[in-house]
Amino acid sequence: MKESLKVLQKAAEIQQQKSNDYQNPNSRIQQADYYPRGCSTILDTMYAKILRMQSVIEAMESDPNYTPNFESLEDSCIDIINYASFFVSYSNGQMEGQSPNRDFLNRIINVDKTV
């Protein structure tokens, strides 16, 4: 199997494990609850991950012995892969807990076009 496909497989496994923590059966929280502005919130989260990665890379460029204290660059990349899948899921109206009467930005859809 290609390495890139192994990465996608790992991302899927991590997504499932985190889902078991963040939307477990004993909680009323559903995945869509994390994204009050729909895809905009997901994009904000992805952008924050990219900024964090840029900061870590700049630290590594300045200090060859620098290592991140928490997430590795690989961990951040896998998170971005998963957030990208959440973006697609939400934009398709298929995310758990997403209201069918709201659009991809979680705005109420006006079904009465005469207004």
DSSP file (Angstrom, degrees, kcal/mol; ACC not computed):
  #  RESIDUE AA STRUCTURE BP1 BP2  ACC     N-H-->O    O-->H-N    N-H-->O    O-->H-N    TCO  KAPPA ALPHA  PHI   PSI    X-CA   Y-CA   Z-CA
    1    1 A M              0   0    0      0, 0.0     5,-0.1     0, 0.0     0, 0.0   0.000 360.0 360.0 360.0 138.9    0.0    0.0    0.0
    2    2 A K     >  -     0   0    0      1,-0.1     4,-1.7     3,-0.0     3,-0.4  -0.307 360.0-121.8 -61.5 145.7    1.2    3.5   -0.9
    3    3 A E  H  > S+     0   0    0      1,-0.2     4,-2.1     2,-0.2     5,-0.2   0.878 112.2  57.2 -57.9 -39.8    2.4    5.5    2.1
    4    4 A S  H  > S+     0   0    0      1,-0.2     4,-1.8     2,-0.2    -1,-0.2   0.863 106.3  49.4 -63.1 -34.5   -0.1    8.3    1.4
    5    5 A L  H  > S+     0   0    0     -3,-0.4     4,-2.2     2,-0.2    -1,-0.2   0.836 107.4  54.9 -72.4 -32.0   -2.9    5.7    1.6
    6    6 A K  H  X S+     0   0    0     -4,-1.7     4,-2.5     2,-0.2    -2,-0.2   0.887 106.7  51.9 -64.5 -38.1   -1.5    4.5    4.9
    7    7 A V  H  X S+     0   0    0     -4,-2.1     4,-2.6     2,-0.2    -2,-0.2   0.920 109.5  48.7 -63.6 -43.9   -1.7    8.1    6.2
    8    8 A L  H  X S+     0   0    0     -4,-1.8     4,-2.3     2,-0.2    -2,-0.2   0.892 110.8  50.9 -62.8 -39.2   -5.3    8.3    5.2
    9    9 A Q  H  X S+     0   0    0     -4,-2.2     4,-2.1     2,-0.2    -2,-0.2   0.915 110.8  48.3 -64.0 -43.0   -6.0    5.0    6.9
   10   10 A K  H  X S+     0   0    0     -4,-2.5     4,-2.6     2,-0.2    -2,-0.2   0.905 109.8  53.0 -63.4 -41.1   -4.3    6.3   10.1
   11   11 A A  H  X S+     0   0    0     -4,-2.6     4,-2.6     1,-0.2    -2,-0.2   0.911 109.0  49.5 -60.5 -42.3   -6.4    9.6    9.8
   12   12 A A  H  X S+     0   0    0     -4,-2.3     4,-2.1     2,-0.2    -1,-0.2   0.896 110.8  49.7 -64.1 -40.3   -9.6    7.5    9.6
   13   13 A E  H  X S+     0   0    0     -4,-2.1     4,-2.2     2,-0.2    -2,-0.2   0.919 112.7  46.4 -64.7 -43.4   -8.6    5.5   12.6
   14   14 A I  H  X S+     0   0    0     -4,-2.6     4,-2.9     2,-0.2     5,-0.3   0.902 110.0  54.3 -65.4 -40.9   -7.8    8.6   14.7
   15   15 A Q  H  X S+     0   0    0     -4,-2.6     4,-2.2    -5,-0.2    -1,-0.2   0.916 109.9  47.2 -59.1 -43.1  -11.0   10.2   13.6
   16   16 A Q  H  X S+     0   0    0     -4,-2.1     4,-1.8     2,-0.2    -2,-0.2   0.919 112.7  48.8 -65.2 -43.7  -13.0    7.2   14.8
   17   17 A Q  H  X S+     0   0    0     -4,-2.2     4,-1.0     1,-0.2    -2,-0.2   0.925 113.5  45.7 -63.3 -45.4  -11.1    7.1   18.1
   18   18 A K  H  X S+     0   0    0     -4,-2.9     4,-3.2     1,-0.2     3,-0.5   0.872 108.6  57.4 -66.1 -35.8  -11.6   10.8   18.8
   19   19 A S  H  X S+     0   0    0     -4,-2.2     4,-2.4    -5,-0.3    -1,-0.2   0.885 101.7  55.9 -60.8 -38.0  -15.3   10.5   17.7
   20   20 A N  H  < S+     0   0    0     -4,-1.8    -1,-0.2     1,-0.2    -2,-0.2   0.807 115.0  39.5 -64.4 -28.7  -15.7    7.9   20.5
   21   21 A D  H >< S+     0   0    0     -4,-1.0     3,-0.6    -3,-0.5    -2,-0.2   0.908 122.6  37.7 -82.0 -46.9  -14.4   10.5   23.0
   22   22 A Y  H 3< S+     0   0    0     -4,-3.2    -3,-0.2     1,-0.2    -2,-0.2   0.728 130.6  25.3 -86.6 -24.1  -16.1   13.6   21.7
   23   23 A Q  T 3< S+     0   0    0     -4,-2.4    -1,-0.2    -5,-0.3    -2,-0.1  -0.356  83.7 164.3-132.0  53.6  -19.5   12.3   20.6
   24   24 A N    X   -     0   0    0     -3,-0.6     3,-2.2     1,-0.1     5,-0.1  -0.302  52.3-106.3 -73.6 159.8  -19.8    9.2   22.8
   25   25 A P  T 3  S+     0   0    0      0, 0.0    -1,-0.1     0, 0.0    -5,-0.0   0.684 117.8  59.6 -60.7 -19.2  -23.2    7.5   23.3
   26   26 A N  T 3  S+     0   0    0      2,-0.0     2,-0.3     3,-0.0    -2,-0.1   0.358  96.5  77.6 -90.8   6.1  -23.5    8.9   26.9
   27   27 A S    <   -     0   0    0     -3,-2.2    -5,-0.0     2,-0.1    -4,-0.0  -0.868  68.2-146.7-117.5 149.1  -23.3   12.5   25.7
   28   28 A R        +     0   0    0     -2,-0.3     2,-0.3     2,-0.1    -1,-0.1   0.531  69.7 110.4 -85.1  -7.5  -25.9   14.8   24.0
   29   29 A I        -     0   0    0     -5,-0.1     2,-0.3    -7,-0.1    -2,-0.1  -0.521  50.3-167.1 -74.9 129.4  -23.2   16.5   22.0
   30   30 A Q    >   -     0   0    0     -2,-0.3     3,-1.5    67,-0.1     4,-0.4  -0.777  34.6-105.5-112.0 162.1  -23.2   15.7   18.3
   31   31 A Q  G >  S+     0   0    0     -2,-0.3     3,-1.7     1,-0.3     4,-0.2   0.874 116.8  57.8 -56.6 -42.4  -20.4   16.5   15.8
   32   32 A A  G >  S+     0   0    0     64,-2.4     3,-1.8     1,-0.3    -1,-0.3   0.745  90.7  74.1 -62.3 -22.4  -22.2   19.5   14.2
   33   33 A D  G <  S+     0   0    0     -3,-1.5    -1,-0.3     1,-0.3    -2,-0.2   0.769  87.3  62.4 -61.8 -25.1  -22.4   21.2   17.6
   34   34 A Y  G <  S+     0   0    0     -3,-1.7    -1,-0.3    -4,-0.4    -2,-0.2   0.607  99.0  58.6 -74.6 -11.5  -18.7   21.9   17.4
   35   35 A Y    X   +     0   0    0     -3,-1.8     3,-2.2    -4,-0.2    -1,-0.2  -0.659  56.3 169.3-124.4  74.7  -19.2   24.1   14.3
   36   36 A P  T 3  S+     0   0    0      0, 0.0    -1,-0.1     0, 0.0     3,-0.1   0.740  86.7  40.2 -62.1 -23.0  -21.6   27.0   15.1
   37   37 A R  T >  S-     0   0    0      1,-0.4     3,-1.7    67,-0.0     4,-0.2   0.013 105.5-138.4-111.6  26.3  -20.8   28.7   11.8
   38   38 A G  T X> S+     0   0    0     -3,-2.2     4,-1.6     1,-0.3     3,-0.8  -0.264  76.5   2.1  60.0-133.4  -20.7   25.5    9.8
   39   39 A C  H 3> S+     0   0    0     65,-3.3     4,-2.6     1,-0.3    -1,-0.3   0.759 128.3  64.0 -61.5 -26.1  -17.9   25.2    7.3
   40   40 A S  H <> S+     0   0    0     -3,-1.7     4,-2.3    64,-0.3    -1,-0.3   0.910 103.6  47.1 -64.6 -40.7  -16.5   28.6    8.4
   41   41 A T  H <> S+     0   0    0     -3,-0.8     4,-2.1     2,-0.2    -2,-0.2   0.907 112.1  50.3 -65.7 -41.3  -15.7   27.3   11.8
   42   42 A I  H  X S+     0   0    0     -4,-1.6     4,-2.3     1,-0.2    -2,-0.2   0.925 111.0  48.9 -62.6 -43.8  -14.1   24.2   10.4
   43   43 A L  H  X S+     0   0    0     -4,-2.6     4,-2.6     1,-0.2    -1,-0.2   0.894 108.4  54.0 -63.3 -40.1  -12.0   26.3    8.1
   44   44 A D  H  X S+     0   0    0     -4,-2.3     4,-2.2     1,-0.2    -1,-0.2   0.908 109.2  49.0 -58.5 -42.0  -11.0   28.5   11.1
   45   45 A T  H  X S+     0   0    0     -4,-2.1     4,-1.9     2,-0.2    -2,-0.2   0.904 111.2  49.0 -65.8 -41.6   -9.8   25.4   12.9
   46   46 A M  H  X S+     0   0    0     -4,-2.3     4,-2.2     1,-0.2    -2,-0.2   0.908 110.7  50.9 -63.2 -41.8   -7.8   24.2    9.9
   47   47 A Y  H  X S+     0   0    0     -4,-2.6     4,-2.6     1,-0.2    -2,-0.2   0.896 107.7  52.5 -63.9 -40.5   -6.2   27.7    9.6
   48   48 A A  H  X S+     0   0    0     -4,-2.2     4,-2.3     1,-0.2    -1,-0.2   0.893 108.6  51.3 -61.9 -39.3   -5.3   27.6   13.3
   49   49 A K  H  X S+     0   0    0     -4,-1.9     4,-2.4     2,-0.2    -2,-0.2   0.913 110.0  49.2 -62.6 -42.4   -3.6   24.2   12.7
   50   50 A I  H  X S+     0   0    0     -4,-2.2     4,-2.5     2,-0.2    -2,-0.2   0.909 110.3  50.4 -64.7 -42.0   -1.7   25.6    9.8
   51   51 A L  H  X S+     0   0    0     -4,-2.6     4,-2.3     2,-0.2    -1,-0.2   0.912 110.2  50.4 -61.9 -41.6   -0.5   28.6   11.8
   52   52 A R  H  X S+     0   0    0     -4,-2.3     4,-2.4     1,-0.2    -2,-0.2   0.922 110.5  49.5 -62.1 -43.5    0.6   26.3   14.6
   53   53 A M  H  X S+     0   0    0     -4,-2.4     4,-2.7     1,-0.2    -2,-0.2   0.908 109.8  51.3 -61.8 -41.8    2.6   24.2   12.1
   54   54 A Q  H  X S+     0   0    0     -4,-2.5     4,-2.4     1,-0.2    -1,-0.2   0.904 109.8  50.3 -62.4 -41.0    4.2   27.4   10.7
   55   55 A S  H  X S+     0   0    0     -4,-2.3     4,-2.0     2,-0.2    -2,-0.2   0.916 111.6  47.3 -63.0 -44.2    5.2   28.5   14.1
   56   56 A V  H  X S+     0   0    0     -4,-2.4     4,-2.4     2,-0.2    -2,-0.2   0.911 111.7  50.6 -64.4 -42.6    6.7   25.1   14.9
   57   57 A I  H  X S+     0   0    0     -4,-2.7     4,-2.4     1,-0.2    -2,-0.2   0.912 109.5  50.8 -62.6 -41.9    8.6   25.0   11.6
   58   58 A E  H  X S+     0   0    0     -4,-2.4     4,-1.7     1,-0.2    -1,-0.2   0.893 110.4  49.7 -62.5 -38.9   10.0   28.5   12.2
   59   59 A A  H  X S+     0   0    0     -4,-2.0     4,-2.1     1,-0.2     7,-0.2   0.902 111.3  49.2 -64.6 -40.2   11.2   27.3   15.7
   60   60 A M  H  < S+     0   0    0     -4,-2.4    -2,-0.2     1,-0.2    -1,-0.2   0.861 108.5  53.3 -67.4 -35.3   12.8   24.3   14.1
   61   61 A E  H  < S+     0   0    0     -4,-2.4    -1,-0.2     1,-0.2    -2,-0.2   0.874 114.5  41.9 -65.9 -36.0   14.5   26.5   11.5
   62   62 A S  H  < S+     0   0    0     -4,-1.7    -2,-0.2     1,-0.3    -1,-0.2   0.801 127.3  29.0 -79.7 -30.8   16.0   28.7   14.2
   63   63 A D    ><  -     0   0    0     -4,-2.1     3,-2.3    -5,-0.1    -1,-0.3  -0.892  62.4-162.6-137.5 102.8   16.9   25.8   16.6
   64   64 A P  T 3  S+     0   0    0      0, 0.0    -1,-0.1     0, 0.0    -4,-0.1   0.684  94.2  54.8 -59.9 -17.3   17.8   22.4   15.0
   65   65 A N  T 3  S+     0   0    0      2,-0.0     2,-0.2    -5,-0.0    -5,-0.1   0.427  80.9 119.6 -94.7   0.1   17.3   20.8   18.5
   66   66 A Y    <   +     0   0    0     -3,-2.3    -3,-0.0    -7,-0.2    -6,-0.0  -0.434  37.2 179.0 -69.5 135.4   13.7   22.1   18.9
   67   67 A T        -     0   0    0     -2,-0.2     5,-0.1     5,-0.0    -2,-0.0  -0.997  33.9-105.4-132.7 140.6   11.0   19.6   19.3
   68   68 A P        -     0   0    0      0, 0.0     4,-0.1     0, 0.0     5,-0.0  -0.284  19.7-139.6 -62.2 148.0    7.3   20.4   19.8
   69   69 A N  S    S+     0   0    0      2,-0.1     3,-0.1     3,-0.0     0, 0.0   0.769  86.0   3.8 -79.3 -27.1    6.0   19.9   23.3
   70   70 A F  S    S+     0   0    0      1,-0.4     2,-0.2     0, 0.0     0, 0.0   0.448 119.7  29.8-123.9 -99.8    2.6   18.4   22.3
   71   71 A E        -     0   0    0      1,-0.1    -1,-0.4     4,-0.1     2,-0.1  -0.460  68.2-136.8 -74.0 137.1    1.5   17.6   18.7
   72   72 A S     >  -     0   0    0     -2,-0.2     4,-2.2    -3,-0.1     5,-0.2  -0.385  29.9-105.3 -77.9 167.9    4.1   16.7   16.1
   73   73 A L  H  > S+     0   0    0      1,-0.2     4,-2.3     2,-0.2     5,-0.2   0.890 124.7  54.4 -60.5 -38.3    3.8   18.2   12.6
   74   74 A E  H  > S+     0   0    0      2,-0.2     4,-2.4     1,-0.2    -1,-0.2   0.922 106.2  51.0 -61.6 -43.9    2.6   14.8   11.5
   75   75 A D  H  > S+     0   0    0      1,-0.2     4,-2.2     2,-0.2    -1,-0.2   0.917 110.5  49.4 -59.1 -43.3   -0.2   14.9   14.1
   76   76 A S  H  X S+     0   0    0     -4,-2.2     4,-2.2     1,-0.2    -1,-0.2   0.891 109.5  51.6 -64.2 -39.3   -1.2   18.3   12.9
   77   77 A C  H  X S+     0   0    0     -4,-2.3     4,-2.3     2,-0.2    -1,-0.2   0.910 109.1  50.1 -64.1 -41.7   -1.3   17.2    9.3
   78   78 A I  H  X S+     0   0    0     -4,-2.4     4,-2.2     1,-0.2    -1,-0.2   0.899 108.9  52.5 -64.6 -39.1   -3.5   14.2   10.2
   79   79 A D  H  X S+     0   0    0     -4,-2.2     4,-2.9     2,-0.2    -1,-0.2   0.914 108.2  51.0 -60.5 -41.9   -5.9   16.6   12.0
   80   80 A I  H  X S+     0   0    0     -4,-2.2     4,-2.5     2,-0.2    -2,-0.2   0.904 107.4  53.2 -63.6 -40.8   -6.1   18.8    8.9
   81   81 A I  H  X S+     0   0    0     -4,-2.3     4,-1.8     1,-0.2    -1,-0.2   0.939 112.2  45.3 -56.5 -46.8   -6.9   15.8    6.8
   82   82 A N  H  X S+     0   0    0     -4,-2.2     4,-2.0     1,-0.2    -2,-0.2   0.903 111.4  50.9 -67.6 -40.4   -9.8   15.0    9.2
   83   83 A Y  H  X S+     0   0    0     -4,-2.9     4,-2.4     1,-0.2    -1,-0.2   0.875 107.2  55.2 -64.1 -34.5  -11.0   18.6    9.3
   84   84 A A  H  X S+     0   0    0     -4,-2.5     4,-2.0     1,-0.2    -1,-0.2   0.897 107.8  49.0 -63.2 -38.6  -11.0   18.6    5.5
   85   85 A S  H  X S+     0   0    0     -4,-1.8     4,-2.4     2,-0.2    -2,-0.2   0.867 109.7  51.8 -68.3 -34.2  -13.3   15.5    5.6
   86   86 A F  H  X S+     0   0    0     -4,-2.0     4,-3.1     2,-0.2     5,-0.3   0.905 107.0  54.1 -65.3 -40.0  -15.5   17.3    8.1
   87   87 A F  H  X S+     0   0    0     -4,-2.4     4,-2.8     2,-0.2    -2,-0.2   0.937 111.4  44.0 -58.0 -48.2  -15.7   20.3    5.8
   88   88 A V  H  X S+     0   0    0     -4,-2.0     4,-1.6     2,-0.2    -1,-0.2   0.923 113.9  50.5 -64.3 -44.3  -16.9   18.1    2.9
   89   89 A S  H  <>S+     0   0    0     -4,-2.4     5,-2.8     1,-0.2     6,-0.4   0.932 114.5  43.5 -59.1 -47.5  -19.3   16.2    5.1
   90   90 A Y  H ><5S+     0   0    0     -4,-3.1     3,-1.8     1,-0.2    -2,-0.2   0.914 111.0  53.8 -66.1 -42.5  -20.8   19.5    6.5
   91   91 A S  H 3<5S+     0   0    0     -4,-2.8    -1,-0.2     1,-0.3    -2,-0.2   0.788 109.3  50.2 -64.8 -25.0  -20.9   21.1    3.0
   92   92 A N  T 3<5S-     0   0    0     -4,-1.6    -1,-0.3    -5,-0.2    -2,-0.2   0.398 115.3-117.3 -89.4   2.0  -22.9   18.0    1.8
   93   93 A G  T < 5S+     0   0    0     -3,-1.8    -3,-0.2    -4,-0.2    -2,-0.1   0.774  84.1 115.3  70.4  26.6  -25.3   18.3    4.7
   94   94 A Q      < +     0   0    0     -5,-2.8     2,-0.3    -6,-0.2    -4,-0.2   0.239  33.1 120.0-115.0  12.6  -24.2   14.9    6.0
   95   95 A M  S >  S-     0   0    0     -6,-0.4     3,-2.3    -5,-0.1     2,-0.1  -0.595  74.3 -99.1 -83.5 140.8  -22.6   15.6    9.4
   96   96 A E  T 3  S+     0   0    0     -2,-0.3   -64,-2.4     1,-0.3   -63,-0.2  -0.349 109.5  14.2 -56.8 125.4  -24.1   14.0   12.5
   97   97 A G  T 3  S+     0   0    0      1,-0.3     2,-0.3   -66,-0.2    -1,-0.3   0.401  89.5 141.7  89.9  -2.0  -26.4   16.5   14.2
   98   98 A Q    <   -     0   0    0     -3,-2.3    -1,-0.3     1,-0.1   -67,-0.0  -0.556  53.3-122.7 -76.5 134.7  -26.5   18.9   11.3
   99   99 A S    >   -     0   0    0     -2,-0.3     3,-1.4     1,-0.1     7,-0.1  -0.616   7.8-144.3 -78.8 130.8  -29.9   20.5   10.8
  100  100 A P  T 3  S+     0   0    0      0, 0.0    -1,-0.1     0, 0.0    -2,-0.0   0.658  98.3  61.8 -69.8 -13.7  -31.4   19.9    7.3
  101  101 A N  T 3  S+     0   0    0      2,-0.1     8,-2.9     5,-0.0     2,-0.3   0.135  95.2  76.4 -98.9  22.4  -33.0   23.4    7.3
  102  102 A R  B <  S-A  108   0A   0     -3,-1.4     6,-0.2     6,-0.3     2,-0.0  -0.957  74.1-130.3-128.9 150.8  -29.5   25.1    7.5
  103  103 A D    >   -     0   0    0      4,-2.6     3,-2.1    -2,-0.3    -4,-0.1  -0.087  44.6 -77.4 -88.7-169.5  -26.9   25.6    4.9
  104  104 A F  T 3  S+     0   0    0      1,-0.3   -65,-3.3   -13,-0.2   -64,-0.3   0.624 133.8  49.6 -68.6 -12.8  -23.2   24.9    4.8
  105  105 A L  T 3  S-     0   0    0    -67,-0.3    -1,-0.3   -66,-0.2     3,-0.1   0.208 120.7-109.1-104.9  12.2  -22.5   28.0    7.0
  106  106 A N  S <  S+     0   0    0     -3,-2.1     2,-0.3     1,-0.3    -2,-0.1   0.737  71.3 145.5  65.2  27.4  -25.3   26.9    9.4
  107  107 A R        -     0   0    0    -70,-0.1    -4,-2.6     1,-0.1    -1,-0.3  -0.720  59.7 -99.2 -90.4 144.7  -27.6   29.7    8.3
  108  108 A I  B     -A  102   0A   0     -2,-0.3     2,-0.5    -6,-0.2    -6,-0.3  -0.429  36.7-127.0 -63.0 131.2  -31.3   29.1    8.2
  109  109 A I        -     0   0    0     -8,-2.9     2,-1.0    -2,-0.2     3,-0.1  -0.711  15.0-134.1 -82.9 126.0  -32.4   28.2    4.7
  110  110 A N        -     0   0    0     -2,-0.5    -1,-0.0     1,-0.2    -8,-0.0  -0.711  24.6-179.8 -82.6 103.9  -35.3   30.4    3.6
  111  111 A V        +     0   0    0     -2,-1.0     2,-1.1     1,-0.1    -1,-0.2   0.724  66.9  76.9 -78.0 -20.8  -37.8   27.9    2.1
  112  112 A D    >   -     0   0    0      1,-0.2     3,-1.1    -3,-0.1    -1,-0.1  -0.773  60.1-178.6 -91.7  98.1  -40.3   30.6    1.3
  113  113 A K  T 3  S+     0   0    0     -2,-1.1    -1,-0.2     1,-0.2    -2,-0.1   0.506  70.6  75.1 -76.9  -4.1  -38.7   32.2   -1.8
  114  114 A T  T 3         0   0    0      1,-0.2    -1,-0.2    -3,-0.0    -2,-0.0   0.627 360.0 360.0 -82.7 -11.7  -41.5   34.8   -2.1
  115  115 A V    <         0   0    0     -3,-1.1    -1,-0.2    -5,-0.0    -2,-0.1   0.473 360.0 360.0 -80.7 360.0  -40.1   36.9    0.9
